[in-house]
């Protein structure tokens, strides 16, 4: 449903970039606690809370798990649950040097 559109990534209340389907985005943030959220139009994902106070990396995935028909209903009834943001165990499909 969102194939040709980009999601906005919000880190601790600040928009830090856009990401399209099947792509990756790397950003550097301060070593502290953060909230992560993805949005598109008036719809959003769940909020993830991450602690980077010791430095390090986190890898997350944003998706629209609803499909075109259910997505229309979710968009109208619960727009805060339209997208899904999940913490990945490691960078899936991403090689580190």
C-alpha positions in Angstrom: 0.0 0.0 0.0 2.9 2.4 0.7 5.2 0.9 -1.9 6.0 4.2 -3.6 6.0 6.4 -0.5 8.5 7.1 2.3 8.1 6.8 6.0 9.4 9.6 8.3 11.6 8.5 11.1 11.3 10.4 14.4 14.0 10.1 17.1 13.1 11.7 20.4 10.6 14.0 18.8 12.9 15.1 15.9 12.5 14.0 12.3 15.8 12.5 11.3 15.1 11.2 7.9 12.9 9.3 5.4 13.1 5.7 4.3 11.4 3.9 1.5 10.6 0.2 1.2 13.5 -2.3 1.0 16.1 0.3 1.9 18.3 1.2 4.9 19.0 4.4 6.7 21.9 5.0 9.1 21.9 7.9 11.5 24.1 8.9 14.4 22.5 10.1 17.6 23.7 11.1 21.0 24.6 8.3 23.4 21.5 8.5 25.7 17.9 7.2 25.9 15.7 7.7 22.9 12.2 7.1 21.6 11.8 5.9 18.0 8.7 6.2 15.9 7.8 6.1 12.2 5.0 8.1 10.6 3.3 8.6 7.2 0.7 11.3 6.8 -1.5 11.2 9.9 -0.6 7.6 10.7 2.1 6.3 12.9 3.8 3.2 14.4 4.2 2.1 18.0 6.9 3.8 20.0 10.2 2.0 20.8 12.3 3.0 23.7 16.0 2.4 23.3 18.9 3.0 25.7 22.1 4.0 23.9 23.7 5.5 27.0 26.6 3.1 26.6 27.0 3.8 22.9 26.5 1.0 20.4 23.9 0.5 17.6 20.3 -0.5 17.3 18.7 -1.9 14.2 14.9 -1.4 13.6 12.5 -2.4 10.9 9.5 -0.4 9.9 6.6 -2.0 8.0 3.0 -1.8 7.2 1.7 -5.2 8.2 -2.0 -4.5 7.3 -2.2 -4.9 3.5 -4.4 -2.7 1.4 -7.9 -3.6 2.7 -7.2 -3.9 6.4 -4.9 -0.9 6.1 -7.8 1.4 5.1 -9.7 0.4 8.2 -6.7 0.7 10.5 -5.9 4.1 9.0 -9.4 5.4 9.9 -9.9 3.7 13.3 -6.5 3.4 14.9 -4.0 5.5 12.9 -1.4 5.1 15.7 -1.2 1.4 14.9 -1.0 1.7 11.1 2.8 1.0 11.0 4.9 -1.5 12.9 8.3 -0.6 14.3 10.3 -3.5 15.7 13.8 -3.9 17.2 15.9 -6.4 15.3 18.3 -8.8 17.0 21.0 -7.9 14.5 21.3 -6.1 11.2 19.3 -8.5 9.0 20.7 -8.3 5.4 23.4 -5.8 6.5 27.1 -6.8 6.6 29.5 -5.1 8.9 33.1 -4.7 7.8 
